[in-house]
Amino acid sequence: MRCDRRLEVLFPLLASAAFVACGGSVADGDLSSSSGGSSGASSSSSGGPSSSGGSSGASSSSSGSIGTFDIEVCNGTDYQRLQGVTFDPGLVKVDYAELRDEDDNFMPPLQPPVVIAKSGTLCASAINKPKCSSDFAALRSAQGWDNNGAGGFKPPSKRYLARTMGDAIDTLTTVDAVRQAILPVDNAKDAALLATATDVYRVVCDGNPAARKTAFGYELRLQSGHTCGKGTKLEEHVISVTTSGAMSVLQTKLIVEGDPNCAIGRRPEGMVCKRATDDDALARFFANAAYLEAASVVAFERLAEELRDLGAPEDLVERALASRDDEVRHARMTRGLAKRFGAADVAPPDVDAPRKRTRLDIAIENAVEGCVRETFGALVAHYQARAAGDAAIRRAMEHIAVDETRHASLAWDVADFLEPQLRADEKRAVDEARDAAKRDLEEALRAAPGEQLSTRAGMPDTETALALFRALDRGVLGTA
């Protein structure tokens, strides 16, 4: 297993070498001043780039305003996809419906399906309820529609709808079959199910209604995309779903361009990306960092629960919980720095309710978020602790770098626990995800961070960032 000691020695050496190669000077005092206590503020948990120097303000397309909506689709802060959906009963009433995902590497019974949503009472009107329940529990499908809209947070999967009707059980394995089963589309929940079936579009439960009735059916306010990486963007759409189930995009509004410099730490699955729009680059940087720090609290809490469920050594569970506590502190400190540079109040993280995940799901997320992004972020944190021109940021980064190095080490130890338990094809999927994350990160580092972030926050310029990444790839990432 990779131990804390190895990374604790390697990262300061790599960061120091890069800092000396770049001239080894700071703007407001020598490095000896950075050995004091915490300033009460800290940079991003990843230590990696989380905001470019350019404006990240929202801009809208020529489609104009999205307009107002007056029908609720969410249940508070949660969108329950099947609740309120009206299936055409035909001759037999639908007692129960369950939306499921099967990994593309389909091999029951080793991998149970992931239940995305459910409604009704299982086998409620069945004559032989025990047999109905048993048959439904054993039901699997290698067929389904593609579900690849999760932004790389989980492996590709097939989605299908399973139902019980009296003693009968059936599966709907295409979106068109689901459409036919609910026609006519006579309420907003029917329309939302069809529009979000593939996860390309998603309902955002932000306290505002997301649907409105029209003469032809319903219109929905949905979002797509994310904002981390080169070429990414977050958009809001008006989607029309007619009573006959025909779907079309009526309007699209750009919320914010993606951040090509994004190299954050452990993002939880289902995190809704929100970018600060403050005018000052440092205010944006630390506001975005604070949002991501708070989201990382959720990520480590989930990881601890999942590791415990998988029978992981208690040491791994305890370290995940300790990392969660670190992120609570980081979020509070980063928010303080954001306000120091004039940022508006930082929004709390918006993260979807967790789903039951397979060992492969967790291993892929850990490989991407922990072994690549979080590990590189920890190294950059060490660099910032030397290069930041602002003394308070330097002092804060000395503390944050130590924490993030422990988090990176945890990611590799989690990999050592999970990956030997996977089948050969699953291991290949994890390796491919890790390699793809490395390629994406290297490409993202080619965007310059901007003068303020380089001089005051100590973010490495493009040449230095790439040198750090390649040194890390040789010393750690390439050893997976």
C-alpha positions, 0 to 999 in steps of 0.5 A: 500500500502507498503510505502517507510518508511517501507522498509527504516526502515526494510532494515537497521535493517536487514543489520545491524543485518547480518553485526554484526553477521558476525563480524562487521568489514571492511578492510580499516577504520571504518564505520563512514568514509562512511557517506561522499559524493558520491565517483562518483562511485557506485555498482550495482543497485540491490545491489545483486550479479551480478558476481561470483569470477570466470572467466566469459571469453568466451569459445568455444565448440569443434565445432570450429569457427562459421565462417563468414556470409555475408547476413543481416537479421536485419534492423539496430538494429531491426529484423523484422521477417516478413519483406522480407518473401515470402509466396507462393501465390497459387491462391491468393496473401497474402496482409498482415501477422501478427505474434501474441501471445495469453496468455495461459489463453485465454479469448477474448475480455478481453485480446487482442493478442500481435502482434510480427511482421507484414508485408504488407497492411491489406486487400489491395486487398479485395473487401469489405475492411471494412468487411475484416478489421473488421473481422481481428480485431476480429480474435482470436485463442486459438490454436498455437505453444508453445512460452516459449523461453523468459527466464521467462520474460513473461507468456507462450503463444501460437503463430500463424500467421494470414493473409489476402488474398483478402477477405479471412482470415486464421490462421496458428497455427503450425510451420509446417503450416508456413513452408508449407506456405513459401516453398521453403525457397528461402531467408534468411528471410524465413529461419530466421522466421522458425529458430526463430519461438519459440523464443528458438533461436534469431537473434542478431542485433549486426551490423554483418550479420547473414546469408549465402547461401549454396548449400542446403539453408541457414545457420544462426548465432543465439544465445540462452540462458541467463546468470543469474542464476544457470546452465544458459549459453549463446551460439551461434549457426550455424543453417541450414535451407534447401530449403525444410524447414528442420532445424538442428544445425550444430555448437554450441559455448559457449559464456559465462557460466551463473552467479550463483550469479546473483541477479540483479534488474529490467531487461527489457524484451528482454535484451541480456545478456552480461558478462564482461571478464576482468581478475580482479574479481572486474572489472568484477563485476562492468562492469557487474553492469554497463551494468545492470544499463543501461538496468534498465534505459530501464526497468523503462522507459517502465514501466512508459509508460505502467503504463500511458497507463493503467491509473495508478495514476500519482504518480506511473508514476512519481516514475518510471521516477524518478527511470529511472533517478536514473539508469542513474546516477548509470550506469555512477557511476558503469562504473567509478568503473569498470574502476577504477579496470581496466575494458575495456569499458562497452558495452551499453545495448542490448535490443530488441524493446518493444512489446505491453504487457498485464496487466498480462505480466507487473504484472508478470515481476513486481512480478519477477523483482521488488518484488523479485529480486529488493527488495532483491537487495536493502537489499543487497545494505544496507549490502554492505554499511556496509561490503565493505572493500573499503571505496569508495564502502561503500560510494557509496553503502550508496547512492545506497541503498537509491535509490534501496529501493525506487525502491523496494517500487515502485515495491510493489505499482505497484503490489498493483495497477495491481494485483487487476485488474486481474482475479483469474487465472491470479492472480495465475499465478503472484503468481506462477511466484513470488514463482518461482523467490524466489526459483531460487534466493535462489538457486542462493545464494548458490554459493560463491561470491569469496574473493575479492567480499566479502572483498572489495565489501562487497558481503555477503557470502553464509550463510549471503546471505541466512540469509538475503533472509530468513529474507526478505521472512518472513518480506516482500516477504511472505506478497504478 
